[in-house]
Amino acid sequence: MLEYKIFGNDPNKEYVFLIHGIGGSANIFFPQIKSYRSHFNVVAVHLRGHKKSPSVLDVDDFSFKRAARDVVDVLDDIGVNKAHMVGISLGAVVTHQILAIAPHRVETAVLGGVITKITPLPKLLLLIGSMAKNFVPHMWLYTIFAHILMPRRNHRESRNSFIKEAAQMKRNEFLGWYDIAPTVRGTFTEAAGPSAHVPKLYMMGEGDHMFIDHVLEDISGLPHADFIEVKGSGHVVNLDAPHTFNQYSLSFMKSKGAKTEAPDQETDRRLRS
């Protein structure tokens, strides 16, 4: 069973599950937990290989499907039939996989720093990393990727936060996640049909240069999918622009996908399909 933390146990409130990216933890959701817990019971999970959760080496079939089943097992352990899912970066990939295998367990999905495909530059970086991973410290790889994903000065805080969290991750755990990264595309395509009815909010920072255009293209034909581009934000949008992220995501989850008004000027583009 994954390690998880519950904030609030009000039987009259719905549940929100927070799913971090590779190397992350519940700590990256500190701004959201403070904001969400007034309206929801909040559950922050630690994915396999992170903190005190089981190792990726404990299963023979480690994959995004396995990671998704781990989160569904937490739903069962708590006794929650259906919950809102908030996933960031690789956590959004896991959320897509949950939408593929258990869409009936998802009330709404808020996906930030979304990755729907591995494009040529990330493929090249993954290839270089694969050739080097056996003889260089894994934190070198993580740090290099963090600087490429979040290169701007205003990304520094979120970039440093992720690097600090990842430093606590063991090498074998990091490489276990690294090795399944090329299968990202399947998590998105497999989710499209089964979860067509689930309201989804895609939030991307304008500076998320590797993925934003591809995400917008991929979701343009999806029903019940909203897209928000956040000014001044990079890949880790929930840390770069927590006020905007919290306002939009809370409004979205509370209304189960109904259209919300823009709360401030940080957001400049919105597409409702």
C-alpha positions in Angstrom: 0.0 0.0 0.0 1.2 3.5 -0.9 2.0 5.9 1.9 -0.6 8.6 2.0 -1.7 11.5 4.2 -5.3 12.6 4.8 -6.2 16.2 5.6 -9.7 16.3 6.9 -12.3 13.5 7.4 -15.6 15.4 7.1 -18.2 12.8 5.9 -20.1 15.6 4.1 -17.1 16.6 2.0 -15.9 15.0 -1.2 -12.3 13.8 -1.6 -9.4 15.3 -3.6 -6.4 13.1 -4.4 -3.1 14.8 -5.0 -0.6 13.0 -7.2 3.0 14.3 -7.5 5.6 13.9 -10.2 8.8 11.9 -10.2 11.0 12.8 -7.2 8.2 14.8 -5.7 6.1 14.3 -2.5 3.1 15.8 -0.7 5.3 18.8 0.0 4.9 20.2 -3.6 1.2 20.5 -2.8 1.5 22.7 0.3 -0.3 25.7 -1.3 -3.1 23.4 -2.5 -3.6 21.6 0.7 -4.0 24.8 2.6 -6.6 26.0 0.1 -8.4 22.8 -0.7 -9.0 21.5 2.9 -11.6 24.2 3.6 -13.8 22.6 0.8 -12.7 19.0 0.5 -11.1 16.1 2.4 -7.6 16.0 0.9 -5.4 12.9 0.3 -1.8 13.3 -0.7 -0.3 10.0 -1.9 3.4 9.1 -2.3 3.8 7.1 -5.4 5.8 3.9 -5.5 9.5 4.5 -4.9 8.9 7.8 -3.0 9.2 8.4 0.7 7.9 5.4 2.6 5.8 3.9 -0.2 6.8 0.4 -1.6 9.7 0.1 -4.0 9.3 -0.1 -7.8 11.4 -3.3 -7.3 8.7 -4.9 -5.3 6.6 -5.7 -8.4 7.5 -7.5 -11.6 5.1 -5.4 -13.7 6.1 -1.9 -12.8 4.4 0.5 -15.3 2.0 3.4 -15.3 -0.8 0.9 -15.1 0.8 -0.5 -11.9 1.2 3.1 -10.5 -2.5 3.8 -11.3 -3.7 0.6 -9.6 -1.6 1.7 -6.5 -3.7 4.9 -6.3 -7.0 3.1 -6.8 -5.9 0.7 -4.0 -5.7 3.8 -1.7 -9.2 4.8 -2.7 -10.3 1.3 -1.6 -8.3 1.4 1.6 -9.9 4.7 2.6 -13.4 3.5 1.5 -13.8 6.2 -1.1 -15.8 5.3 -4.2 -15.0 8.4 -6.3 -12.7 11.3 -5.9 -11.3 14.4 -7.7 -7.8 13.8 -9.0 -5.1 16.5 -9.2 -1.9 15.4 -10.9 1.2 17.4 -11.7 3.8 16.5 -14.3 4.3 12.7 -14.1 1.4 12.7 -11.7 -0.8 13.9 -14.5 0.5 10.9 -16.5 -0.6 8.6 -13.7 -3.9 10.4 -13.6 -4.5 9.7 -17.3 -3.8 6.1 -16.6 -6.3 6.1 -13.8 -8.8 7.6 -16.2 -8.0 4.7 -18.6 -8.4 1.8 -16.2 -10.9 3.2 -13.6 -12.8 6.3 -15.0 -15.8 5.5 -12.7 -13.6 6.3 -9.7 -12.8 9.9 -10.9 -15.2 12.8 -10.3 -13.0 15.4 -12.1 -9.4 15.5 -13.1 -7.2 18.6 -12.8 -3.9 18.1 -14.7 -1.0 20.5 -14.5 2.3 20.4 -16.3 0.8 17.8 -18.5 2.8 15.4 -20.7 0.8 13.7 -23.4 3.7 12.6 -25.6 7.5 12.4 -25.7 8.5 14.7 -28.5 11.8 14.6 -30.4 13.9 16.7 -27.9 12.7 14.8 -24.8 13.3 11.5 -26.7 16.8 12.6 -27.4 17.4 13.6 -23.8 16.0 10.3 -22.6 18.2 8.4 -25.0 21.3 10.3 -23.8 20.2 9.7 -20.2 19.7 6.0 -20.9 23.3 5.7 -22.2 24.7 7.6 -19.3 22.5 6.4 -16.4 24.7 3.4 -15.4 27.8 5.4 -14.8 26.6 8.9 -13.7 24.8 9.8 -10.4 21.0 9.8 -11.0 20.7 13.3 -9.5 22.9 14.6 -12.3 20.2 13.4 -14.7 17.4 14.8 -12.7 19.0 18.2 -12.2 19.8 18.5 -15.9 16.2 17.6 -16.8 14.9 20.0 -14.2 16.9 22.9 -15.7 15.8 22.0 -19.3 12.1 21.8 -18.3 12.2 24.9 -16.1 15.0 27.1 -17.5 13.7 30.6 -16.7 14.7 32.7 -13.7 11.1 32.8 -12.5 11.1 29.0 -12.5 13.9 28.9 -10.0 11.8 28.3 -6.8 9.8 25.4 -8.2 12.9 23.9 -9.9 14.9 24.0 -6.7 11.9 22.6 -4.8 11.7 19.6 -7.1 15.5 19.0 -7.0 15.5 19.2 -3.2 12.6 16.7 -3.0 14.2 14.3 -5.5 17.5 14.2 -3.6 15.7 12.0 -1.1 14.9 9.4 -3.8 17.1 6.3 -4.2 18.8 5.6 -7.5 16.9 2.4 -8.3 13.6 4.1 -7.7 14.4 7.0 -10.0 15.6 4.7 -12.7 12.5 2.6 -12.4 10.4 5.6 -13.3 12.9 6.8 -15.8 12.7 3.5 -17.7 8.9 3.7 -18.2 8.9 7.4 -19.3 8.9 6.5 -23.0 5.4 4.8 -22.6 3.8 8.2 -21.6 1.8 8.4 -24.9 -0.2 5.3 -24.2 -1.6 6.7 -21.0 -3.2 9.6 -22.8 -4.5 7.7 -25.8 -5.9 4.9 -23.6 -7.8 7.4 -21.4 -9.5 9.3 -24.3 -12.4 6.9 -24.8 -13.2 5.4 -21.4 -13.0 8.8 -19.7 -14.7 11.0 -22.3 -17.5 11.8 -19.8 -15.1 12.9 -17.0 -14.6 16.7 -16.7 -10.9 17.6 -17.1 -9.1 20.8 -16.6 -5.6 21.1 -18.2 -3.5 23.9 -16.7 -0.2 24.7 -18.4 2.3 27.4 -17.7 3.2 29.6 -20.7 6.8 28.8 -20.1 6.2 25.0 -20.3 8.0 25.1 -23.7 8.4 21.3 -24.2 4.8 20.3 -23.8 2.2 23.1 -23.9 1.6 23.2 -27.7 1.4 19.4 -27.9 -1.1 19.2 -25.0 -3.3 21.9 -26.6 -3.3 20.0 -29.9 -4.0 16.7 -28.3 -7.0 17.8 -26.2 -8.6 20.1 -28.8 -11.1 17.4 -29.8 -11.8 16.0 -26.4 -15.2 16.5 -24.9 -15.5 17.9 -21.4 -11.9 19.2 -21.5 -10.9 22.8 -20.5 -7.5 24.3 -21.1 -5.8 27.2 -19.3 -2.5 28.8 -20.0 -1.0 30.6 -17.1 1.2 33.6 -17.5 4.5 33.7 -15.6 4.5 30.0 -15.0 6.6 27.1 -16.2 6.1 23.3 -15.9 5.3 23.1 -12.2 2.3 25.4 -12.5 0.9 24.7 -9.0 4.0 26.1 -7.4 4.8 28.9 -10.0 1.3 30.4 -9.8 -0.4 28.8 -6.8 -3.1 31.6 -6.4 -4.3 31.1 -10.0 -4.0 27.3 -9.9 -6.0 27.1 -6.6 -8.8 29.4 -7.8 -9.3 27.7 -11.1 -9.0 24.1 -9.8 -11.3 24.8 -6.8 -13.9 26.4 -8.9 -13.7 23.6 -11.5 -13.9 20.8 -8.9 -16.7 22.4 -7.0 -18.8 22.9 -10.1 -17.7 19.6 -11.7 -16.4 21.1 -14.8 -18.9 24.0 -15.3 -17.4 27.1 -16.9 -15.7 29.5 -14.4 -14.8 33.1 -14.8 -11.2 34.2 -15.0 -10.0 35.2 -11.5 -7.1 37.5 -12.5 -4.8 38.6 -15.3 -2.3 35.8 -14.9 -4.3 33.8 -17.4 -4.5 34.9 -21.0 -5.8 32.0 -23.0 -8.6 29.6 -22.4 -10.2 27.0 -24.7 -13.4 25.2 -23.9 -14.1 22.3 -26.3 
